[in-house]
Amino acid sequence: MHFKEKNIELASIDSEDKTFCITTRTDINPLAASIQEIELITLPILKEKGTKFIIVSGFRRIAACKLVGIANIKARVLSLELLDPGIGALTVIKIAVAENALQRPLNLIEQARAVHLLGEHFEDNVALARGVSGLGLPENPSIIQKLKNLYGLSSPLQEYLLNNTISLTIALELGALDKSSGLAFANLFDELKTSLNKQREIINLTKEIALLEDSSILEVLRESGLNKIIKSKDIDRTKKTAEIRFYLKQKRFPVITDYENKFKKLIKGLRLGNGVKLVPPKNFEGTTYKITIDFKNHAELEERQSILNRIINEKGIKAMFD
């Protein structure tokens, strides 16, 4: 296989054929300005397809040339006459991937596109992991499988992943749900800008409530009480996240939530201060409580002791074990 440099009419290039498109970047204005100023520096790579040409690498460059009104460009055209058709097709894909990967690290969606293209030419993920060596792609079969799954996600979920609204783990979890439910969660997380752990907690609680109530995830998310919190314009993201989590926990674990509220009220009434902490059993499912104290000197230790002596006879403490 070799390249032939040719002068090509832009009108003969089928820009709608995205077979080899790896990049997710769509901004072409800075590139167009550069081409207009100093012309095209790096030549696009094309492949003949009937009487037309399709793009292997250089989608943005060609779009930028069209934007500034250039009618003809010089390009490198692949010549595959001497290669077996199957091998030639794989080689073209590798060129497309390498041309992008050598310019900058590929983002997750670009990696997913590359793995999807390459995967058709390998028996399994192990063979594919060996085949992508040197192309700037992960060489771990399990990661390759995640990228394959990522390729199948809806465009909105992919966009949220690119914008760092959701992680790869959450994106794949949402992709396993029905499309409307996955997008509803993604829209919510885009508004809340909350952490991975809190996103996962909200997803799991909602799914469990839907299962218990024999309803759908969307029905849970659209319940009037929860929907009122989600649509509220009067609270900031942090407080909204806390209220959503509390609402879901209360609905999923009403008994535990009741204990938790009573415990918080008890702690407030005990006035423990910063140096003493009363720790309940996890999820209030046990009977063993812990008290921790912090002190820097003997005087503080005596102060902590007085607090402990005071709270031992508090009615709330005694009631806790009844």
Backbone torsions as a table, in degrees:
resi	resn	phi	psi	omega
1	MET	NA	140.7	175.1
2	HIS	-151.1	167.7	180.0
3	PHE	-98.4	149.7	170.2
4	LYS	-124.1	123.7	176.6
5	GLU	-77.9	126.7	-178.2
6	LYS	-138.4	154.4	170.0
7	ASN	-85.9	124.7	-172.8
8	ILE	-122.8	135.2	172.6
9	GLU	-76.6	131.1	179.9
10	LEU	-59.5	-30.0	-179.7
11	ALA	-65.2	-19.4	-178.7
12	SER	-91.3	0.7	180.0
13	ILE	-98.9	124.6	178.8
14	ASP	-85.8	91.3	-177.3
15	SER	-73.0	-13.4	-179.7
16	GLU	-80.3	-15.6	177.8
17	ASP	-80.3	104.6	-175.9
18	LYS	-100.3	21.7	-176.1
19	THR	-49.3	-45.1	-174.2
20	PHE	-104.4	15.0	-177.5
21	CYS	-74.3	120.3	179.0
22	ILE	-105.2	-41.2	-172.9
23	THR	-65.6	147.0	172.5
24	THR	-102.9	-3.5	-176.9
25	ARG	-76.1	134.8	-179.5
26	THR	-120.0	-7.2	-179.1
27	ASP	-74.3	119.3	-178.4
28	ILE	-122.0	-7.4	-176.7
29	ASN	-60.6	-47.5	177.1
30	PRO	-61.8	-38.7	178.9
31	LEU	-65.9	-41.0	178.8
32	ALA	-62.3	-41.4	179.0
33	ALA	-63.4	-39.1	179.0
34	SER	-66.2	-43.5	-179.9
35	ILE	-64.1	-39.2	179.4
36	GLN	-66.0	-32.2	-177.2
37	GLU	-81.9	-47.1	-173.1
38	ILE	-126.7	13.9	179.2
39	GLU	69.2	179.2	-177.0
40	LEU	-79.0	120.5	-176.4
41	ILE	-91.5	-53.9	-179.6
42	THR	-95.2	122.2	-174.6
43	LEU	-75.2	136.1	173.1
44	PRO	-64.5	159.6	176.2
45	ILE	-111.1	127.4	-177.4
46	LEU	-120.2	164.1	176.6
47	LYS	-136.7	135.3	179.9
48	GLU	-69.8	139.8	175.9
49	LYS	-143.6	97.1	-174.5
50	GLY	65.5	-127.8	179.7
51	THR	-91.6	0.2	-178.2
52	LYS	-113.0	178.7	172.7
53	PHE	-121.6	145.2	171.8
54	ILE	-115.9	157.9	-173.9
55	ILE	-89.9	129.7	172.5
56	VAL	-96.4	-43.3	176.7
57	SER	-148.9	135.6	178.2
58	GLY	115.8	27.7	-179.1
59	PHE	-57.7	-45.7	-177.8
60	ARG	-70.0	-36.7	179.4
61	ARG	-63.2	-43.2	-179.5
62	ILE	-69.3	-40.0	177.2
63	ALA	-62.6	-38.3	179.2
64	ALA	-67.3	-38.5	177.3
65	CYS	-63.0	-41.0	177.3
66	LYS	-64.1	-37.3	-177.8
67	LEU	-63.1	-37.0	-177.7
68	VAL	-92.0	4.0	173.0
69	GLY	86.1	18.5	177.3
70	ILE	-75.7	133.6	-176.5
71	ALA	-96.8	-30.7	-177.6
72	ASN	-131.8	141.7	176.0
73	ILE	-133.9	161.2	170.6
74	LYS	-92.6	134.2	-178.6
75	ALA	-140.1	161.8	173.6
76	ARG	-97.0	120.7	-177.0
77	VAL	-106.5	128.5	-178.4
78	LEU	-72.1	138.3	175.4
79	SER	-116.7	115.4	-173.3
80	LEU	-116.7	17.4	-171.9
81	GLU	-59.8	-32.5	-173.0
82	LEU	-92.0	1.2	-176.2
83	LEU	-104.5	151.5	170.5
84	ASP	-60.5	136.1	-175.2
85	PRO	-54.6	-41.2	-179.8
86	GLY	-65.2	-47.0	178.9
87	ILE	-64.4	-40.0	-179.4
88	GLY	-61.5	-41.1	179.9
89	ALA	-63.0	-42.8	178.7
90	LEU	-64.8	-39.6	-179.5
91	THR	-63.7	-41.0	178.7
92	VAL	-61.2	-42.5	179.0
93	ILE	-62.8	-43.8	179.7
94	LYS	-61.5	-36.9	177.3
95	ILE	-64.4	-44.6	-179.9
96	ALA	-60.2	-43.9	-179.6
97	VAL	-67.5	-48.1	-177.1
98	ALA	-63.0	-39.5	179.6
99	GLU	-59.2	-36.2	177.9
100	ASN	-79.9	-44.3	-174.4
101	ALA	-67.7	-28.9	-178.7
102	LEU	-77.0	-19.3	179.3
103	GLN	-80.7	-36.2	-177.2
104	ARG	-167.5	161.1	176.2
105	PRO	-62.8	136.3	179.5
106	LEU	-76.6	137.7	174.4
107	ASN	-75.9	175.8	-173.6
108	LEU	-62.2	-38.5	-179.4
109	ILE	-69.4	-39.5	177.4
110	GLU	-64.8	-39.8	175.8
111	GLN	-62.6	-40.4	179.7
112	ALA	-63.4	-41.4	178.2
113	ARG	-63.2	-42.1	-179.1
114	ALA	-64.8	-45.6	-179.6
115	VAL	-63.5	-38.3	178.5
116	HIS	-61.6	-45.4	179.9
117	LEU	-64.3	-45.3	-176.8
118	LEU	-71.2	-32.4	-173.3
119	GLY	-60.8	-26.5	-179.3
120	GLU	-68.1	-13.5	-175.7
121	HIS	-109.7	8.6	179.3
122	PHE	-129.5	148.7	-174.0
123	GLU	-67.1	-41.8	-178.6
124	ASP	-153.3	-177.3	-176.1
125	ASN	-68.3	-30.4	178.6
126	VAL	-65.9	-46.4	178.1
127	ALA	-64.3	-39.0	179.0
128	LEU	-64.9	-39.8	179.0
129	ALA	-59.9	-38.3	177.0
130	ARG	-71.6	-34.8	-175.0
131	GLY	-73.9	-20.3	-176.8
132	VAL	-92.7	4.8	-179.7
133	SER	-55.7	128.1	178.5
134	GLY	88.2	1.5	-178.3
135	LEU	-102.7	3.8	179.2
136	GLY	77.8	19.2	179.7
137	LEU	-109.6	157.0	177.1
138	PRO	-59.7	142.6	-179.4
139	GLU	-110.7	20.3	178.1
140	ASN	-101.3	122.3	-176.4
141	PRO	-56.8	-37.1	-178.5
142	SER	-68.7	-37.4	177.4
143	ILE	-68.7	-37.9	177.6
144	ILE	-60.2	-39.7	178.1
145	GLN	-64.1	-39.4	177.7
146	LYS	-62.7	-39.6	178.9
147	LEU	-65.9	-36.9	176.0
148	LYS	-62.3	-42.9	178.5
149	ASN	-65.4	-36.8	-179.3
150	LEU	-63.8	-37.2	-179.8
151	TYR	-59.7	-32.3	-177.1
152	GLY	-82.1	-3.2	-179.6
153	LEU	-71.4	156.3	177.7
154	SER	-65.0	155.6	-179.1
155	SER	-58.0	-42.0	178.8
156	PRO	-60.2	-41.0	178.6
157	LEU	-65.6	-39.1	177.1
158	GLN	-62.5	-39.6	178.9
159	GLU	-64.7	-42.1	178.5
160	TYR	-63.3	-35.2	176.7
161	LEU	-66.5	-44.8	179.1
162	LEU	-62.2	-33.7	-178.9
163	ASN	-85.1	4.3	179.4
164	ASN	65.0	21.4	173.8
165	THR	-71.5	-38.9	177.9
166	ILE	-129.7	155.4	178.2
167	SER	-86.9	172.9	176.8
168	LEU	-60.0	-43.2	-179.4
169	THR	-59.6	-47.8	-179.2
170	ILE	-68.1	-39.3	179.4
171	ALA	-58.6	-44.4	179.8
172	LEU	-68.3	-35.8	178.1
173	GLU	-65.9	-42.1	178.6
174	LEU	-69.0	-33.0	179.0
175	GLY	-66.7	-22.8	179.0
176	ALA	-79.2	-14.6	177.2
177	LEU	-84.6	172.0	172.9
178	ASP	-64.6	154.1	-170.3
179	LYS	-56.4	-43.1	-177.0
180	SER	-66.3	-41.0	-179.5
181	SER	-68.1	-44.6	178.8
182	GLY	-59.0	-42.8	-179.1
183	LEU	-69.8	-34.6	178.7
184	ALA	-62.9	-43.8	176.7
185	PHE	-63.3	-45.1	-178.5
186	ALA	-61.4	-41.5	177.6
187	ASN	-62.2	-41.5	179.3
188	LEU	-63.9	-45.2	-178.5
189	PHE	-68.6	-29.3	176.3
190	ASP	-65.1	-36.0	178.5
191	GLU	-75.4	-42.1	-174.1
192	LEU	-76.5	-31.0	-176.7
193	LYS	52.2	46.5	-175.9
194	THR	-100.7	172.5	-172.8
195	SER	-73.8	165.9	178.9
196	LEU	-58.5	-46.3	-177.4
197	ASN	-62.8	-39.3	179.9
198	LYS	-72.4	-34.9	174.8
199	GLN	-61.3	-46.4	-178.9
200	ARG	-64.5	-38.5	178.7
201	GLU	-62.3	-44.4	179.9
202	ILE	-63.2	-42.4	178.8
203	ILE	-61.9	-50.6	-176.0
204	ASN	-63.6	-43.6	179.5
205	LEU	-62.4	-42.8	-179.3
206	THR	-64.3	-43.2	179.2
207	LYS	-63.5	-41.0	-179.4
208	GLU	-67.2	-40.2	178.0
209	ILE	-63.6	-43.6	179.1
210	ALA	-60.1	-39.5	179.7
211	LEU	-67.9	-43.9	-178.7
212	LEU	-65.8	-37.3	-176.6
213	GLU	-91.4	0.5	-177.8
214	ASP	53.7	46.5	178.9
215	SER	-128.6	-179.4	179.3
216	SER	-94.6	162.8	177.5
217	ILE	-60.1	-42.2	-179.9
218	LEU	-62.9	-36.7	179.0
219	GLU	-64.7	-38.0	177.5
220	VAL	-65.9	-46.2	-178.3
221	LEU	-66.5	-24.1	-177.4
222	ARG	-97.8	4.2	175.7
223	GLU	-57.0	142.3	-172.0
224	SER	-56.1	-43.2	-178.3
225	GLY	-63.0	-47.3	-179.9
226	LEU	-70.9	-41.2	-178.4
227	ASN	-63.1	-32.4	178.1
228	LYS	-64.0	-40.6	178.1
229	ILE	-67.1	-46.6	-176.6
230	ILE	-59.9	-40.8	-175.6
231	LYS	-88.3	-3.3	-177.5
232	SER	-62.6	133.9	177.5
233	LYS	-100.7	-0.7	-171.6
234	ASP	-98.2	-3.8	-179.8
235	ILE	-124.9	149.1	-178.1
236	ASP	-78.4	174.5	-174.0
237	ARG	-62.2	-41.8	-177.3
238	THR	-62.6	-47.3	-179.7
239	LYS	-67.8	-37.4	179.5
240	LYS	-63.9	-42.3	177.4
241	THR	-59.9	-45.0	180.0
242	ALA	-62.6	-41.5	-178.8
243	GLU	-69.3	-37.2	177.2
244	ILE	-64.5	-45.8	179.7
245	ARG	-62.7	-42.3	179.7
246	PHE	-64.1	-43.2	-179.9
247	TYR	-60.0	-47.4	-177.9
248	LEU	-66.9	-41.5	179.4
249	LYS	-64.1	-40.8	179.8
250	GLN	-64.1	-38.0	-179.5
251	LYS	-74.5	-36.5	-178.7
252	ARG	-79.9	-39.6	-177.6
253	PHE	-128.3	70.7	-174.9
254	PRO	-59.7	-39.5	-178.3
255	VAL	-68.3	-47.2	180.0
256	ILE	-62.8	-41.3	180.0
257	THR	-62.6	-38.0	178.4
258	ASP	-63.6	-44.5	176.8
259	TYR	-61.2	-41.7	-178.6
260	GLU	-61.8	-42.9	179.5
261	ASN	-65.2	-41.7	178.5
262	LYS	-64.7	-38.5	-179.7
263	PHE	-66.3	-41.7	178.3
264	LYS	-62.1	-39.4	178.6
265	LYS	-65.5	-40.1	178.1
266	LEU	-62.1	-47.8	-178.9
267	ILE	-59.3	-41.8	179.3
268	LYS	-62.4	-39.8	-179.1
269	GLY	-72.6	-25.1	-178.4
270	LEU	-75.7	-21.6	179.2
271	ARG	51.8	59.5	-175.5
272	LEU	-73.0	-26.1	-175.3
273	GLY	80.2	-174.7	-174.6
274	ASN	-80.7	-20.3	-172.6
275	GLY	-91.5	-6.3	-177.9
276	VAL	-127.9	132.9	178.1
277	LYS	-129.1	134.3	175.3
278	LEU	-106.7	117.2	-173.1
279	VAL	-108.9	120.9	-179.4
280	PRO	-80.6	165.0	173.5
281	PRO	-63.6	151.6	-178.0
282	LYS	-58.3	127.1	179.9
283	ASN	58.3	17.2	178.4
284	PHE	56.9	31.8	-176.8
285	GLU	-98.2	-4.6	178.5
286	GLY	-118.6	-170.5	-179.6
287	THR	-120.6	2.5	-177.1
288	THR	-98.6	117.7	176.3
289	TYR	-104.6	155.8	178.7
290	LYS	-124.1	145.1	172.6
291	ILE	-119.9	126.6	176.1
292	THR	-115.7	142.1	178.2
293	ILE	-129.2	143.2	176.2
294	ASP	-119.7	135.2	177.0
295	PHE	-152.8	151.3	-177.9
296	LYS	-105.5	-20.5	-177.1
297	ASN	-153.8	177.4	-176.4
298	HIS	-63.9	-37.0	-179.6
299	ALA	-62.4	-42.4	178.3
300	GLU	-67.1	-34.8	178.0
301	LEU	-64.2	-42.1	177.4
302	GLU	-63.6	-38.0	178.0
303	GLU	-63.3	-43.5	178.4
304	ARG	-63.3	-38.3	179.3
305	GLN	-62.9	-39.2	179.6
306	SER	-65.8	-35.3	177.2
307	ILE	-65.1	-44.1	179.2
308	LEU	-62.7	-43.8	178.7
309	ASN	-60.6	-37.2	-178.0
310	ARG	-68.6	-44.2	-172.4
311	ILE	-79.1	-16.3	-178.2
312	ILE	-58.3	-36.5	-176.8
313	ASN	-96.9	8.2	177.9
314	GLU	-66.9	140.6	-179.5
315	LYS	-61.4	-37.9	-178.6
316	GLY	-62.8	-37.7	178.8
317	ILE	-66.6	-44.7	179.8
318	LYS	-63.7	-39.3	-178.1
319	ALA	-67.3	-24.2	-177.9
320	MET	-62.0	-27.3	-175.9
321	PHE	-105.6	6.0	178.7
322	ASP	-84.6	NA	NA
